[in-house]
Amino acid sequence: MLGVLQIRVVSIPSLTNDASGLEYASSSYFVQDGSFLKLKNLQVGYSFDTKKLFGENTSFNKMRIYGGATNLLTFTKYDGMDPEVSAFASDYSAIGVNLGIYPQARQFIFGVSLGF
């Protein structure tokens, strides 16, 4: 019986030496349409006429109330948590691959601005 010498050219590092050929194969099986429409930032405010609101003898010369939201709405058919996947190169060299990162936080802010 003759021995067979197998040489495998590996260009992708693996955690094991006995990786299957499927680990190195490129596939479009998990590729999804990542298109989305996002309401990223919304701010609404109103400035009051302090003379009408508090009278002529008030110490306020400006008053404004405001509210805002960040990452308010996302419209997508993407199955992952956030269609804005990682755009930074990491140990995995494919930019745009969902690495299981947390979605961007939704933030709300409300306030009153007074001028004296």
Phi, psi and omega per residue, in radians:
M1 nan 2.249 -3.125
L2 -1.549 2.460 3.078
G3 -1.376 2.524 3.140
V4 -1.916 2.216 3.121
L5 -1.669 2.087 3.122
Q6 -1.855 2.244 3.082
I7 -2.066 2.208 -3.129
R8 -2.078 2.188 3.091
V9 -1.561 2.091 -3.074
V10 -2.026 2.083 3.104
S11 -1.902 -0.146 3.127
I12 -2.015 2.147 -3.130
P13 -1.169 2.631 -3.116
S14 -2.356 2.745 3.091
L15 -1.328 -0.277 -3.095
T16 -2.306 2.692 3.071
N17 -1.442 -0.287 -3.083
D18 -1.798 0.620 -3.117
A19 -1.180 2.523 3.132
S20 -1.340 2.874 3.095
G21 -1.143 -0.436 3.130
L22 -1.194 -0.463 -3.141
E23 -1.153 -0.495 -3.093
Y24 -1.673 -0.133 -3.069
A25 -1.404 2.435 3.024
S26 -1.477 2.470 -3.106
S27 -2.518 2.572 3.058
S28 -1.750 0.239 -3.090
Y29 -1.046 -0.715 -3.076
F30 -1.689 0.124 3.141
V31 -1.332 2.304 -3.137
Q32 -2.183 2.796 3.016
D33 -1.267 2.043 -3.087
G34 -1.754 0.327 -3.130
S35 -1.228 2.559 -3.113
F36 -2.752 2.817 3.015
L37 -2.188 2.192 -3.032
K38 -2.260 2.323 2.963
L39 -1.561 1.646 -2.973
K40 -1.384 -0.710 -3.058
N41 -2.543 2.284 3.106
L42 -2.374 2.219 3.095
Q43 -2.317 2.377 3.126
V44 -2.352 2.371 3.121
G45 -2.585 2.829 3.112
Y46 -2.499 2.283 3.079
S47 -1.752 2.257 -3.114
F48 -1.612 2.648 2.982
D49 -1.472 1.794 -3.033
T50 -1.165 -0.500 3.114
K51 -1.118 -0.717 3.126
K52 -1.313 -0.599 -3.054
L53 -1.357 -0.767 -3.056
F54 -1.962 -0.126 -3.114
G55 1.658 3.083 -3.065
E56 -1.277 -0.470 -3.030
N57 -1.672 0.452 -3.133
T58 -1.507 2.670 3.091
S59 -1.533 -0.156 3.086
F60 -1.481 2.291 3.007
N61 -1.934 -0.190 3.090
K62 -2.512 2.471 3.025
M63 -2.595 2.279 -3.115
R64 -2.480 2.355 2.973
I65 -1.930 2.589 -3.092
Y66 -2.641 2.779 3.066
G67 -2.607 2.666 -3.127
G68 -2.708 2.827 3.106
A69 -2.511 2.518 3.085
T70 -2.093 2.434 -3.101
N71 0.980 0.901 -3.021
L72 -1.284 -0.859 -3.083
L73 -2.406 2.540 3.018
T74 -2.366 2.181 3.096
F75 -1.886 2.010 -3.117
T76 -2.810 2.806 2.999
K77 -1.844 0.155 3.138
Y78 -1.167 2.348 -3.086
D79 -1.397 -0.342 -3.105
G80 -1.295 -3.099 -3.099
M81 -1.282 -0.610 -3.100
D82 -2.625 2.190 3.134
P83 -1.231 -0.260 3.044
E84 -1.484 1.312 -3.088
V85 -1.238 2.990 -3.080
S86 -0.960 2.243 3.110
A87 -1.871 0.199 -3.106
F88 -1.866 2.399 3.069
A89 -1.220 2.380 3.123
S90 -2.269 -2.629 3.086
D91 -1.117 -0.528 3.074
Y92 -1.598 2.121 -2.902
S93 -1.441 0.045 -3.105
A94 -1.629 1.846 3.109
I95 -1.250 2.417 -3.122
G96 1.629 0.134 3.103
V97 -1.631 2.304 3.127
N98 -1.248 1.933 -3.107
L99 -1.687 0.311 3.116
G100 1.353 0.494 -3.141
I101 -1.314 2.722 3.093
Y102 -1.193 2.590 3.078
P103 -1.210 2.828 3.129
Q104 -1.187 2.450 -3.069
A105 -1.244 2.542 3.025
R106 -1.584 2.288 -3.084
Q107 -2.212 2.488 3.071
F108 -2.167 2.482 3.109
I109 -2.436 2.402 3.108
F110 -2.359 2.583 3.137
G111 -2.923 2.964 3.072
V112 -2.259 2.300 3.115
S113 -2.009 2.183 -3.140
L114 -2.060 2.437 3.067
G115 -2.063 2.385 -3.106
F116 -1.896 nan nan
